């Protein structure tokens, strides 16, 4: 198995405060397991995080990360959400995630 950091992606744009945290984590898990989203087996979803609207998704396989990153647009949709929410998906690394979060906060 590849190192955890290479199997993790950073999700920005998660609608904060609309649903309970565990429900939102479930919705994210379902989204990133679906084949139409280029997804695969999710090992863990970390939500909420210290930064509002940010989640981390760790997959069982690093190959899934590559597929998910290639998808043009991720729209989070679920019957429990009032609308579809566009997500920004990036590869996890300490430098990238902190700069991305900094942009979102500004």
C-alpha positions as CSV (number, residue, x, y, z in Angstrom):
1,X,0.0,0.0,0.0
2,X,1.2,3.5,-0.8
3,X,1.8,6.0,1.9
4,X,-1.3,7.5,3.4
5,X,-0.5,11.0,2.1
6,X,-0.3,9.8,-1.5
7,X,-3.8,8.2,-1.1
8,X,-5.4,11.4,0.3
9,X,-7.0,14.3,-1.5
10,X,-8.1,17.7,-0.2
11,X,-11.7,18.8,-0.9
12,X,-12.6,22.5,-0.7
13,X,-16.0,23.9,-1.1
14,X,-17.8,21.5,1.3
15,X,-21.0,23.3,2.3
16,X,-20.4,23.9,6.1
17,X,-23.3,24.2,8.5
18,X,-26.1,22.8,6.4
19,X,-26.1,19.3,7.8
20,X,-24.7,17.4,10.7
21,X,-21.0,16.7,10.3
22,X,-21.4,12.9,10.2
23,X,-24.1,13.2,7.5
24,X,-21.8,15.4,5.4
25,X,-19.0,12.9,5.8
26,X,-21.3,10.2,4.6
27,X,-22.3,12.2,1.6
28,X,-18.7,12.8,0.7
29,X,-17.9,9.1,1.1
30,X,-20.7,8.2,-1.2
31,X,-19.7,10.8,-3.8
32,X,-16.1,9.6,-3.9
33,X,-17.0,6.0,-4.1
34,X,-19.2,6.4,-7.2
35,X,-17.7,5.3,-10.5
36,X,-19.3,8.2,-12.3
37,X,-17.1,10.5,-10.2
38,X,-14.0,8.3,-11.1
39,X,-14.1,7.2,-7.4
40,X,-13.2,4.0,-5.6
41,X,-13.0,2.5,-2.2
42,X,-12.8,5.2,0.5
43,X,-10.7,4.3,3.5
44,X,-11.6,7.4,5.5
45,X,-13.2,10.9,5.3
46,X,-11.9,13.5,7.7
47,X,-14.6,16.1,8.2
48,X,-14.9,18.5,9.8
49,X,-11.4,19.8,9.8
50,X,-9.9,22.9,11.5
51,X,-10.8,24.9,8.3
52,X,-14.5,25.4,7.4
53,X,-15.5,23.8,4.1
54,X,-12.4,21.6,3.9
55,X,-12.4,17.8,4.0
56,X,-9.8,15.1,3.5
57,X,-10.6,11.9,1.7
58,X,-8.2,8.9,1.9
59,X,-8.7,6.1,-0.6
60,X,-7.6,2.4,-0.3
61,X,-5.7,2.8,-3.6
62,X,-3.5,5.5,-4.9
63,X,-4.8,4.8,-8.5
64,X,-8.2,6.2,-7.4
65,X,-6.6,9.5,-6.4
66,X,-5.2,9.9,-10.0
67,X,-8.6,9.1,-11.5
68,X,-10.5,11.5,-9.2
69,X,-8.0,14.3,-9.9
70,X,-8.5,13.8,-13.7
71,X,-12.3,14.5,-13.5
72,X,-13.1,18.0,-14.7
73,X,-15.7,18.9,-12.2
74,X,-17.0,17.4,-9.0
75,X,-20.5,18.5,-8.1
76,X,-21.6,17.3,-4.7
77,X,-25.3,16.4,-4.8
78,X,-27.6,14.6,-2.5
79,X,-31.3,14.7,-1.7
80,X,-30.4,16.2,1.7
81,X,-28.6,19.2,0.1
82,X,-30.6,22.2,-1.2
83,X,-28.5,22.3,-4.5
84,X,-25.4,21.0,-6.1
85,X,-22.1,22.3,-4.7
86,X,-19.0,22.5,-6.9
87,X,-16.0,21.0,-5.1
88,X,-12.3,21.8,-5.6
89,X,-10.2,18.6,-5.5
90,X,-6.5,18.8,-5.1
91,X,-3.7,16.4,-4.2
92,X,-2.8,16.3,-0.6
93,X,0.5,17.7,0.5
94,X,1.2,20.0,3.4
95,X,2.4,22.9,1.3
96,X,-0.5,22.7,-1.2
97,X,-3.3,22.3,1.3
98,X,-2.1,25.2,3.5
99,X,-1.8,27.6,0.5
100,X,-5.2,26.4,-0.8
101,X,-6.8,27.0,2.5
102,X,-5.2,30.4,2.8
103,X,-6.8,31.4,-0.6
104,X,-10.2,30.2,0.6
105,X,-10.0,32.1,3.8
106,X,-9.1,35.4,2.1
